[in-house]
Amino acid sequence: MNTLIDVMENHRSVRKFMEKDISQELLSRIFEASQWASTSNHLQAYTVIAVREADKKRRLSELCGNQQHILDSPVFLIFCADLNRIKISHDMEDKPIHFHAVEPLLVATVDTALFGQNVLLASESLGLGGVFIGGIRNKPEEVSRLLSMPDYVYPVFGMCLGYPDEEKINEQKPRLPLSAILHEEKYDNEKLPELISEYNEKMKRYYEARTTGKRSQTWTDYVSEMYKGPRRQHMSTFLKEKKWGFD
């Protein structure tokens, strides 16, 4: 058996935590291991801000849409795409810099996501659990002010982290069949409607069992609600104000 594979296959989002702190030593160990995540051109274009202070977590919870698990977790992590260190490096070397394109944004965002996934995997391997919080982008300007983020830095996602309350952990939510996301030699669009229809039935049974019949929803019904209208349109303006640019 492969321990890492076991941890990966046992993943589930954890929103209920024991009243048990995470030591700074353990958290530092997790971050040190996670820094070995792949990074584009060795830029390491990410920063994580750990928040434990109750009032600050309360404010962040409000900014994320009043998510109770942010308050309940012993530590709330904010993962930031960060080109500020690259800007400082250019200044130190007295060289011009050009961030006004989509590519630097993509590079820093991907770097941050790779690091964040490593953090969660490392945490789960040590008996911790967590959940990613996309709501950190609901009010990015206020989050940035609260956490003193400089230009060339933006919050990509948050993460609640703690020791899971085992009695309140949900069953794993089924994933798409492998054949829907693994394509050989070319993108096979023709196979997707049938595979998605089969997955719809699986998700419908999952929700019915999880809610004892109170919810009966297919995957397509759920995801089609996500982008039937614009979402977080403010991010474009916010990123430009933080000097990321899209020339």
C-alpha positions in Angstrom: 0.0 0.0 0.0 1.1 3.6 -0.7 0.5 5.9 2.2 0.4 9.1 0.1 -2.2 7.5 -2.3 -4.2 6.5 0.8 -4.2 10.1 2.1 -5.2 11.4 -1.3 -8.1 8.9 -1.8 -9.4 9.6 1.7 -9.8 13.4 1.1 -13.0 15.2 2.0 -13.7 18.8 3.0 -13.7 19.3 6.7 -15.8 22.1 8.2 -16.3 20.8 11.8 -13.2 20.9 14.1 -12.2 19.8 17.5 -11.4 22.5 20.1 -7.7 21.7 19.7 -4.9 24.1 18.7 -2.3 23.5 16.0 1.2 24.1 17.3 3.3 26.6 15.5 6.0 23.9 15.2 3.6 21.6 13.3 2.3 24.4 11.1 5.9 25.4 10.2 6.7 21.8 9.4 3.8 21.6 7.0 4.8 24.8 5.2 8.4 23.7 4.9 7.4 20.5 3.3 4.9 22.2 1.1 7.5 24.6 -0.3 8.8 21.7 -2.4 5.8 22.1 -4.6 6.6 22.7 -8.3 7.0 26.3 -9.2 7.3 28.1 -12.5 10.8 29.2 -13.2 11.6 28.9 -9.5 9.6 32.1 -8.9 7.8 30.7 -5.8 5.2 33.4 -6.4 3.0 32.7 -3.4 2.6 33.8 0.2 0.4 32.3 3.0 -0.9 34.4 5.9 -1.9 32.4 9.0 -4.6 34.0 11.1 -5.4 32.8 14.6 -6.6 36.0 16.3 -10.4 35.7 17.0 -11.5 39.2 15.9 -9.6 39.0 12.7 -11.0 35.6 11.9 -14.5 37.0 12.7 -14.0 39.9 10.2 -12.6 37.5 7.5 -15.6 35.2 8.1 -17.9 38.2 7.4 -16.0 39.1 4.3 -16.2 35.5 3.0 -20.0 35.4 3.4 -20.3 34.6 7.1 -18.8 31.1 7.0 -18.9 29.7 10.5 -16.1 27.2 9.9 -13.6 30.1 9.6 -14.4 31.0 13.2 -14.4 27.4 14.3 -11.0 26.5 12.8 -7.9 27.1 15.1 -6.1 28.7 12.1 -7.4 30.3 8.9 -4.9 30.4 6.1 -5.0 32.9 3.3 -3.1 31.9 0.2 -1.9 34.8 -2.0 -0.5 35.0 -5.4 2.6 37.2 -4.8 4.8 39.0 -7.3 5.9 41.6 -4.8 9.1 39.7 -4.1 9.8 39.6 -7.8 9.2 43.3 -8.0 11.7 43.8 -5.1 14.2 41.6 -6.8 14.0 43.7 -10.0 14.5 46.9 -7.9 17.5 45.4 -6.2 19.0 44.5 -9.6 18.0 47.9 -11.1 16.1 46.2 -13.9 12.8 47.1 -15.6 9.8 45.0 -14.9 6.7 44.2 -17.0 3.8 42.6 -15.2 1.0 44.0 -17.4 0.0 40.8 -19.1 -2.1 37.7 -18.3 0.9 35.4 -18.1 2.3 36.7 -14.8 -1.1 36.4 -13.2 -1.5 32.8 -14.4 2.0 31.9 -13.2 1.5 33.3 -9.7 -2.0 31.8 -9.4 -0.9 28.3 -10.5 2.1 28.5 -8.1 -0.3 29.4 -5.3 -2.6 26.5 -6.1 0.2 24.0 -6.2 1.5 25.2 -2.9 -2.0 25.2 -1.3 -2.7 21.6 -2.4 0.6 20.5 -0.9 -0.3 22.2 2.4 -3.6 20.4 2.6 -2.1 17.0 1.7 0.7 17.4 4.2 -1.9 18.4 6.8 -4.1 15.4 6.1 -1.1 13.1 6.4 -0.6 14.4 9.9 -4.2 13.9 11.0 -5.5 17.4 10.3 -8.3 18.3 7.9 -9.5 21.4 6.1 -11.5 23.1 3.4 -10.7 25.6 0.7 -12.5 28.9 0.9 -13.1 30.7 -2.5 -15.2 33.3 -0.7 -11.9 35.1 0.2 -12.4 36.7 -3.2 -15.9 38.1 -2.3 -14.4 41.3 -0.9 -10.7 41.2 -2.0 -10.1 44.9 -1.4 -11.2 44.7 2.2 -9.3 41.5 2.8 -6.1 43.1 1.4 -6.5 46.1 3.6 -7.1 44.0 6.7 -4.0 41.9 6.0 -1.8 44.7 4.7 -1.2 43.2 1.3 1.0 45.4 -0.9 0.6 45.8 -4.7 1.4 42.8 -6.8 -0.3 40.5 -4.2 -3.9 39.2 -4.2 -5.8 36.6 -2.2 -6.5 33.5 -4.3 -8.3 31.3 -1.7 -8.5 30.6 2.0 -8.2 27.4 4.0 -9.7 26.4 7.3 -7.4 24.0 9.0 -7.8 22.0 12.2 -8.3 18.6 13.8 -11.5 17.1 12.3 -14.5 16.4 14.5 -14.7 12.8 13.3 -18.4 12.5 14.3 -19.4 15.3 11.9 -17.4 14.4 8.8 -19.5 13.9 5.7 -19.1 11.0 3.3 -16.9 11.6 0.3 -18.6 13.4 -2.5 -18.3 11.2 -5.7 -16.0 12.5 -8.5 -16.5 12.3 -12.2 -15.6 9.0 -13.8 -11.9 8.9 -14.8 -12.9 8.5 -18.5 -14.5 11.9 -18.4 -11.3 13.7 -17.4 -8.7 11.4 -19.0 -8.6 11.6 -22.8 -6.2 9.7 -24.9 -4.3 11.4 -27.7 -7.0 14.0 -28.3 -10.0 15.7 -26.5 -13.0 13.4 -27.0 -16.0 15.6 -26.7 -18.5 12.9 -28.0 -18.2 10.7 -25.0 -19.0 13.4 -22.4 -22.9 13.6 -22.5 -23.3 9.9 -21.7 -20.6 10.0 -19.0 -22.1 13.1 -17.4 -25.6 11.6 -17.5 -24.3 8.5 -15.6 -22.6 10.8 -13.1 -25.8 12.7 -12.6 -27.5 9.6 -11.3 -24.6 8.9 -9.0 -24.7 12.4 -7.5 -28.5 12.3 -7.2 -28.2 9.1 -5.1 -25.4 10.7 -3.0 -27.5 13.8 -2.1 -30.6 11.7 -1.4 -28.6 9.5 1.0 -26.8 12.4 2.6 -29.9 14.4 3.3 -32.3 11.5 3.9 -34.3 12.5 0.8 -34.4 16.3 1.5 -32.2 17.0 -1.5 -32.3 15.3 -4.9 -30.0 17.1 -7.3 -28.0 16.1 -10.3 -24.5 17.4 -11.0 -25.6 19.3 -14.2 -28.4 21.0 -12.3 -26.0 22.1 -9.6 -23.1 23.4 -11.8 -25.4 25.1 -14.3 -26.4 27.4 -11.5 -22.8 28.5 -11.0 -22.3 30.6 -14.1 -25.8 31.3 -15.4 -24.9 34.9 -14.6 -21.6 36.8 -14.0 -19.6 36.0 -10.8 -17.1 38.2 -9.0 -16.8 40.7 -11.8 -15.1 43.0 -9.3 -11.9 40.8 -9.5 -10.8 42.4 -12.8 -11.0 45.9 -11.4 -9.4 44.9 -8.2 -6.4 43.1 -9.9 -5.8 46.1 -12.1 -5.8 48.4 -9.0 -3.2 46.0 -7.4 -1.1 46.6 -10.6 -1.4 43.1 -12.2 -2.7 44.4 -15.5 -4.0 42.6 -18.6 -2.3 44.3 -21.6 
